[in-house]
Amino acid sequence: MGKATRRTGEEDERAALMEALAATRAALNAARSSFEQVCEPELVEACVYEMGSLEARYDYLLRRLRELGAAAPLRFRPAR
């Protein structure tokens, strides 16, 4: 296939990655909110693990976007 097909595929991938990045950012904000509201040690631990997992996913998505040459947002910093 020609360059146009490849470019369209890359554009589709960039769009999908940007959507995943936005969804991951929203999930991180939700996890941060939950963390701030829970008191039980088990729930605190669960929130910490969830935030770590989401941060790793966010970092992966950013790295992948940069590999595709997209202008990716800076590293996520949760709302406080």
N, CA, C and O atoms as a MOPAC input file, in Angstrom:
PM7 MOZYME 1SCF
protein

 N      0.82700 1    -1.18500 1     0.00000 1
 C      0.00000 1     0.00000 1     0.00000 1
 C      0.87000 1     1.24500 1     0.00000 1
 O      2.04600 1     1.19100 1     0.35800 1
 N      0.29500 1     2.35000 1    -0.39600 1
 C      1.04300 1     3.58900 1    -0.51900 1
 C      1.16300 1     4.33400 1     0.79300 1
 O      0.65000 1     3.91000 1     1.82900 1
 N      1.85500 1     5.45800 1     0.71900 1
 C      2.05700 1     6.27900 1     1.91200 1
 C      0.74700 1     6.80300 1     2.47900 1
 O      0.60100 1     6.91300 1     3.69600 1
 N     -0.20300 1     7.12600 1     1.62000 1
 C     -1.47800 1     7.67700 1     2.09500 1
 C     -2.18200 1     6.69200 1     3.01500 1
 O     -2.75700 1     7.09600 1     4.02500 1
 N     -2.14700 1     5.40300 1     2.68100 1
 C     -2.78600 1     4.39700 1     3.52000 1
 C     -2.08100 1     4.30100 1     4.86300 1
 O     -2.72900 1     4.21900 1     5.90600 1
 N     -0.76400 1     4.31100 1     4.83600 1
 C     -0.00300 1     4.23000 1     6.07800 1
 C     -0.24200 1     5.46700 1     6.93600 1
 O     -0.40900 1     5.36300 1     8.15100 1
 N     -0.25700 1     6.61700 1     6.31300 1
 C     -0.47300 1     7.85500 1     7.05400 1
 C     -1.85100 1     7.84700 1     7.70400 1
 O     -1.98800 1     8.23800 1     8.86300 1
 N     -2.85700 1     7.41400 1     6.98400 1
 C     -4.20100 1     7.35300 1     7.53700 1
 C     -4.24300 1     6.40400 1     8.73400 1
 O     -4.88300 1     6.69500 1     9.74400 1
 N     -3.55700 1     5.27200 1     8.61100 1
 C     -3.47600 1     4.32900 1     9.72000 1
 C     -2.81100 1     4.94300 1    10.93500 1
 O     -3.26000 1     4.74400 1    12.06400 1
 N     -1.73800 1     5.69200 1    10.70400 1
 C     -1.05900 1     6.36700 1    11.80900 1
 C     -1.94900 1     7.44800 1    12.41900 1
 O     -1.96100 1     7.63400 1    13.63600 1
 N     -2.68300 1     8.14900 1    11.58400 1
 C     -3.59400 1     9.16500 1    12.10400 1
 C     -4.68900 1     8.52700 1    12.94300 1
 O     -5.06400 1     9.05700 1    13.98900 1
 N     -5.20100 1     7.39100 1    12.48800 1
 C     -6.20900 1     6.66200 1    13.26100 1
 C     -5.63500 1     6.20600 1    14.60200 1
 O     -6.29200 1     6.29700 1    15.63900 1
 N     -4.39600 1     5.71600 1    14.55800 1
 C     -3.76100 1     5.26600 1    15.80100 1
 C     -3.55000 1     6.43500 1    16.75400 1
 O     -3.78900 1     6.30800 1    17.95500 1
 N     -3.10300 1     7.57600 1    16.22500 1
 C     -2.92600 1     8.76300 1    17.06300 1
 C     -4.24200 1     9.17300 1    17.72100 1
 O     -4.28000 1     9.48700 1    18.91100 1
 N     -5.31300 1     9.16800 1    16.93800 1
 C     -6.62700 1     9.54900 1    17.48100 1
 C     -7.05600 1     8.57100 1    18.57700 1
 O     -7.57000 1     8.98800 1    19.61500 1
 N     -6.84600 1     7.28100 1    18.34900 1
 C     -7.20600 1     6.27900 1    19.35400 1
 C     -6.36100 1     6.44900 1    20.61400 1
 O     -6.86900 1     6.31300 1    21.72700 1
 N     -5.08100 1     6.74400 1    20.44000 1
 C     -4.20900 1     6.95800 1    21.59600 1
 C     -4.61400 1     8.20100 1    22.37900 1
 O     -4.58000 1     8.20100 1    23.60900 1
 N     -4.99700 1     9.25900 1    21.67200 1
 C     -5.43600 1    10.48100 1    22.35400 1
 C     -6.71500 1    10.22800 1    23.15200 1
 O     -6.86800 1    10.73400 1    24.26400 1
 N     -7.63000 1     9.44500 1    22.58300 1
 C     -8.85700 1     9.09700 1    23.31200 1
 C     -8.52400 1     8.27000 1    24.54900 1
 O     -9.07600 1     8.50700 1    25.62300 1
 N     -7.62300 1     7.30000 1    24.39900 1
 C     -7.22000 1     6.46300 1    25.53000 1
 C     -6.52600 1     7.30500 1    26.59200 1
 O     -6.70600 1     7.07200 1    27.78700 1
 N     -5.73500 1     8.28100 1    26.16000 1
 C     -5.05000 1     9.16200 1    27.09400 1
 C     -6.05900 1     9.97100 1    27.91000 1
 O     -5.91200 1    10.10500 1    29.12400 1
 N     -7.07600 1    10.50500 1    27.25000 1
 C     -8.10900 1    11.27800 1    27.95000 1
 C     -8.88000 1    10.40100 1    28.93400 1
 O     -9.17400 1    10.82500 1    30.05200 1
 N     -9.20400 1     9.18600 1    28.51700 1
 C     -9.92200 1     8.26700 1    29.39600 1
 C     -9.06800 1     7.87700 1    30.60000 1
 O     -9.57100 1     7.76800 1    31.71900 1
 N     -7.78600 1     7.67100 1    30.36500 1
 C     -6.87600 1     7.31300 1    31.45500 1
 C     -6.71300 1     8.47500 1    32.42200 1
 O     -6.65600 1     8.27400 1    33.63500 1
 N     -6.63600 1     9.69100 1    31.88900 1
 C     -6.54500 1    10.88200 1    32.74200 1
 C     -7.79200 1    10.99900 1    33.62800 1
 O     -7.68500 1    11.31100 1    34.81400 1
 N     -8.96100 1    10.75100 1    33.05800 1
 C    -10.20600 1    10.80500 1    33.84200 1
 C    -10.21200 1     9.71900 1    34.91400 1
 O    -10.63700 1     9.96100 1    36.04300 1
 N     -9.74400 1     8.53400 1    34.56500 1
 C     -9.69200 1     7.43800 1    35.53600 1
 C     -8.70400 1     7.75700 1    36.65800 1
 O     -8.95200 1     7.42400 1    37.81700 1
 N     -7.59200 1     8.39600 1    36.32000 1
 C     -6.62600 1     8.80000 1    37.34300 1
 C     -7.22700 1     9.83000 1    38.29200 1
 O     -7.02000 1     9.75800 1    39.50300 1
 N     -7.96600 1    10.78000 1    37.74700 1
 C     -8.62500 1    11.76500 1    38.60600 1
 C     -9.63400 1    11.09700 1    39.53100 1
 O     -9.74000 1    11.45900 1    40.70300 1
 N    -10.37200 1    10.12800 1    39.01100 1
 C    -11.34300 1     9.40300 1    39.83300 1
 C    -10.64300 1     8.58900 1    40.92200 1
 O    -11.10000 1     8.55300 1    42.06500 1
 N     -9.54200 1     7.94300 1    40.56900 1
 C     -8.79600 1     7.15100 1    41.55000 1
 C     -8.21700 1     8.05700 1    42.63600 1
 O     -8.20500 1     7.69400 1    43.81200 1
 N     -7.73800 1     9.23300 1    42.23600 1
 C     -7.19800 1    10.18900 1    43.19700 1
 C     -8.29600 1    10.65900 1    44.15400 1
 O     -8.07000 1    10.78300 1    45.35800 1
 N     -9.46900 1    10.91500 1    43.61400 1
 C    -10.59600 1    11.33000 1    44.44100 1
 C    -10.97600 1    10.23000 1    45.43300 1
 O    -11.22600 1    10.50200 1    46.60800 1
 N    -11.01600 1     8.99200 1    44.95200 1
 C    -11.32800 1     7.85900 1    45.84300 1
 C    -10.28500 1     7.73900 1    46.94000 1
 O    -10.62200 1     7.52400 1    48.10400 1
 N     -9.01800 1     7.87700 1    46.56800 1
 C     -7.92200 1     7.78200 1    47.53400 1
 C     -8.10000 1     8.79400 1    48.65600 1
 O     -7.86600 1     8.48700 1    49.82500 1
 N     -8.51300 1     9.99600 1    48.29300 1
 C     -8.67000 1    11.05600 1    49.28600 1
 C     -9.88500 1    10.84700 1    50.18800 1
 O     -9.99400 1    11.48800 1    51.23300 1
 N    -10.79600 1     9.96000 1    49.79800 1
 C    -12.01900 1     9.76600 1    50.57400 1
 C    -12.02900 1     8.50800 1    51.41600 1
 O    -12.83400 1     8.40900 1    52.34200 1
 N    -11.15900 1     7.53400 1    51.13100 1
 C    -11.20200 1     6.27300 1    51.86900 1
 C    -10.35500 1     6.34000 1    53.12900 1
 O     -9.40300 1     7.11500 1    53.22300 1
 N    -10.72800 1     5.50300 1    54.09800 1
 C    -10.00900 1     5.46600 1    55.36900 1
 C     -9.44200 1     4.08200 1    55.67900 1
 O     -8.41400 1     3.95900 1    56.34400 1
 N    -10.11200 1     3.05700 1    55.19700 1
 C     -9.68000 1     1.69100 1    55.48700 1
 C     -8.34500 1     1.40400 1    54.80500 1
 O     -8.17300 1     1.71200 1    53.62600 1
 N     -7.39600 1     0.81300 1    55.54300 1
 C     -6.07200 1     0.54200 1    54.96200 1
 C     -6.11800 1    -0.27300 1    53.66300 1
 O     -5.33400 1    -0.02300 1    52.74800 1
 N     -7.02700 1    -1.23900 1    53.58100 1
 C     -7.12400 1    -2.05700 1    52.37000 1
 C     -7.58000 1    -1.22800 1    51.16900 1
 O     -7.11200 1    -1.42800 1    50.04800 1
 N     -8.49500 1    -0.30000 1    51.42300 1
 C     -8.96700 1     0.55700 1    50.33600 1
 C     -7.91800 1     1.57100 1    49.92000 1
 O     -7.78800 1     1.88700 1    48.73800 1
 N     -7.17100 1     2.08000 1    50.88500 1
 C     -6.07300 1     2.98800 1    50.56500 1
 C     -5.06600 1     2.26300 1    49.68400 1
 O     -4.62500 1     2.79800 1    48.66700 1
 N     -4.70500 1     1.05300 1    50.07200 1
 C     -3.75400 1     0.26200 1    49.29700 1
 C     -4.27500 1    -0.01500 1    47.88700 1
 O     -3.52400 1     0.06600 1    46.91400 1
 N     -5.55800 1    -0.34100 1    47.78200 1
 C     -6.15100 1    -0.60100 1    46.47000 1
 C     -6.07900 1     0.64600 1    45.58400 1
 O     -5.77600 1     0.54900 1    44.39400 1
 N     -6.35500 1     1.80400 1    46.16100 1
 C     -6.28200 1     3.05400 1    45.39800 1
 C     -4.85300 1     3.33700 1    44.94900 1
 O     -4.63000 1     3.78100 1    43.82300 1
 N     -3.89100 1     3.08300 1    45.82300 1
 C     -2.48500 1     3.31200 1    45.47400 1
 C     -2.09200 1     2.42800 1    44.30100 1
 O     -1.45500 1     2.90100 1    43.36000 1
 N     -2.46200 1     1.15800 1    44.34200 1
 C     -2.15100 1     0.25300 1    43.23700 1
 C     -2.85600 1     0.68400 1    41.95100 1
 O     -2.26900 1     0.64700 1    40.87000 1
 N     -4.11100 1     1.09000 1    42.08000 1
 C     -4.85600 1     1.52500 1    40.89700 1
 C     -4.20600 1     2.76300 1    40.26700 1
 O     -4.05500 1     2.83900 1    39.04700 1
 N     -3.82700 1     3.72100 1    41.09800 1
 C     -3.18500 1     4.92400 1    40.57300 1
 C     -1.85500 1     4.58300 1    39.90800 1
 O     -1.52900 1     5.13700 1    38.85800 1
 N     -1.08500 1     3.67800 1    40.51000 1
 C      0.18200 1     3.26900 1    39.91100 1
 C     -0.01400 1     2.61800 1    38.56100 1
 O      0.73200 1     2.88000 1    37.61800 1
 N     -1.02100 1     1.76700 1    38.47300 1
 C     -1.32500 1     1.09700 1    37.21400 1
 C     -1.75200 1     2.09400 1    36.15100 1
 O     -1.29600 1     2.01800 1    35.01000 1
 N     -2.61200 1     3.01800 1    36.51000 1
 C     -3.08200 1     4.02500 1    35.56300 1
 C     -1.95600 1     4.96300 1    35.13300 1
 O     -1.89800 1     5.37300 1    33.97300 1
 N     -1.06700 1     5.30200 1    36.05700 1
 C      0.07000 1     6.15400 1    35.69800 1
 C      0.99500 1     5.43800 1    34.71500 1
 O      1.51800 1     6.06100 1    33.79100 1
 N      1.19800 1     4.13300 1    34.90900 1
 C      2.02500 1     3.36400 1    33.97400 1
 C      1.37700 1     3.33500 1    32.59500 1
 O      2.06500 1     3.46300 1    31.58200 1
 N      0.05600 1     3.16800 1    32.55200 1
 C     -0.65400 1     3.16900 1    31.27400 1
 C     -0.53900 1     4.54000 1    30.61000 1
 O     -0.28800 1     4.63000 1    29.40800 1
 N     -0.72000 1     5.59800 1    31.38300 1
 C     -0.62300 1     6.95300 1    30.85400 1
 C      0.76500 1     7.20700 1    30.26400 1
 O      0.89100 1     7.76500 1    29.17400 1
 N      1.80300 1     6.79300 1    30.99300 1
 C      3.17400 1     6.95400 1    30.49700 1
 C      3.38500 1     6.19600 1    29.19200 1
 O      4.03000 1     6.70400 1    28.27500 1
 N      2.84200 1     4.98200 1    29.10400 1
 C      2.95100 1     4.19800 1    27.87000 1
 C      2.28200 1     4.93600 1    26.70300 1
 O      2.85700 1     5.05100 1    25.62100 1
 N      1.07500 1     5.42700 1    26.93600 1
 C      0.34300 1     6.12700 1    25.88200 1
 C      1.10000 1     7.37200 1    25.42000 1
 O      1.17500 1     7.64500 1    24.22200 1
 N      1.65900 1     8.12400 1    26.36600 1
 C      2.45600 1     9.29700 1    26.00600 1
 C      3.65700 1     8.90700 1    25.15500 1
 O      3.94200 1     9.52600 1    24.13100 1
 N      4.35400 1     7.86600 1    25.60300 1
 C      5.53000 1     7.42300 1    24.86500 1
 C      5.16200 1     6.99800 1    23.45200 1
 O      5.86200 1     7.33400 1    22.49700 1
 N      4.06400 1     6.25700 1    23.31600 1
 C      3.62400 1     5.78700 1    21.99900 1
 C      3.25200 1     6.96600 1    21.09600 1
 O      3.58000 1     6.97000 1    19.91000 1
 N      2.56900 1     7.96200 1    21.65700 1
 C      2.22200 1     9.14800 1    20.87600 1
 C      3.47100 1     9.87300 1    20.38900 1
 O      3.53900 1    10.30500 1    19.23800 1
 N      4.44600 1    10.00100 1    21.26100 1
 C      5.68300 1    10.67900 1    20.87400 1
 C      6.42500 1     9.88900 1    19.79800 1
 O      7.04000 1    10.47700 1    18.90900 1
 N      6.37000 1     8.56600 1    19.87600 1
 C      6.99100 1     7.72700 1    18.84600 1
 C      6.34800 1     7.96000 1    17.48400 1
 O      7.01300 1     7.86700 1    16.45200 1
 N      5.06300 1     8.26200 1    17.48500 1
 C      4.34800 1     8.53200 1    16.23500 1
 C      4.51000 1     9.97900 1    15.77900 1
 O      3.99500 1    10.37300 1    14.73300 1
 N      5.22500 1    10.75600 1    16.56900 1
 C      5.47500 1    12.14100 1    16.19500 1
 C      4.34400 1    13.08600 1    16.54500 1
 O      4.30300 1    14.21400 1    16.05300 1
 N      3.43200 1    12.64600 1    17.38300 1
 C      2.31200 1    13.50400 1    17.78200 1
 C      2.76500 1    14.46000 1    18.87600 1
 O      3.66700 1    14.15100 1    19.65500 1
 N      2.13800 1    15.60300 1    18.92300 1
 C      2.39400 1    16.55500 1    19.99900 1
 C      1.59500 1    16.08800 1    21.20400 1
 O      0.41100 1    16.39800 1    21.33800 1
 N      2.25300 1    15.34400 1    22.07400 1
 C      1.58100 1    14.77800 1    23.24400 1
 C      1.64400 1    15.75700 1    24.40800 1
 O      2.59400 1    16.53100 1    24.52000 1
 N      0.63700 1    15.72400 1    25.27300 1
 C      0.66000 1    16.58100 1    26.46000 1
 C      1.83200 1    16.20600 1    27.36600 1
 O      2.43400 1    15.14400 1    27.21200 1
 N      2.13800 1    17.07100 1    28.28900 1
 C      3.19300 1    16.78200 1    29.25600 1
 C      2.75700 1    15.67200 1    30.19800 1
 O      1.59800 1    15.25600 1    30.18400 1
 N      3.67500 1    15.19900 1    31.00500 1
 C      3.40600 1    14.15200 1    31.98700 1
 C      2.23300 1    14.56600 1    32.85800 1
 O      2.13600 1    15.71700 1    33.28300 1
 N      1.34600 1    13.62100 1    33.11800 1
 C      0.13800 1    13.86500 1    33.90000 1
 C      0.47000 1    14.16500 1    35.34600 1
 O      1.29600 1    13.49100 1    35.96200 1
 N     -0.18500 1    15.18900 1    35.88400 1
 C     -0.11500 1    15.47700 1    37.30200 1
 C     -1.55800 1    15.57600 1    37.79200 1
 O     -2.30400 1    16.46600 1    37.38200 1
 N     -1.94300 1    14.65200 1    38.67400 1
 C     -3.34300 1    14.61700 1    39.11000 1
 C     -3.78800 1    15.94000 1    39.74600 1
 O     -2.99400 1    16.66000 1    40.35000 1
 N     -5.04900 1    16.22500 1    39.59200 1
 C     -5.64300 1    17.42100 1    40.20800 1
 C     -5.61200 1    17.25800 1    41.71900 1
 O     -5.81300 1    16.15900 1    42.23600 1
 N     -5.36400 1    18.33000 1    42.41000 1
 C     -5.32700 1    18.26800 1    43.88100 1
 C     -6.36000 1    19.17400 1    44.46000 1
 O     -6.48900 1    19.26300 1    45.68100 1

